[in-house]
Amino acid sequence: MDRLLGQVVSRALRRGIRGEPLWLAVGVGAWLWRRARNPTSRPIWKGRVEPGQQLLVTMRDPRAKTVTERA
């Protein structure tokens, strides 16, 4: 099903960009449907924090230089 939706998205967007607004709408709709069926963002950790426990969440900027790159 995902492969079929991929082909529909590709062909419909191609026709839509050429100037057929109906096909552009079909392509966008198929793309949204495909994305809704297969969400790319999955949880990294799933669990429960009990009373008294701590959960440390850290984030880093992917553009920032690491310690080894600074030297």
Secondary structure by P-SEA (a helix, b strand, c coil): caaaaaaaaaaaaaaaaaccaaaaaaaaaaaaaaaaacccccccbbbbbcccbbbbbbbbccccccccccc
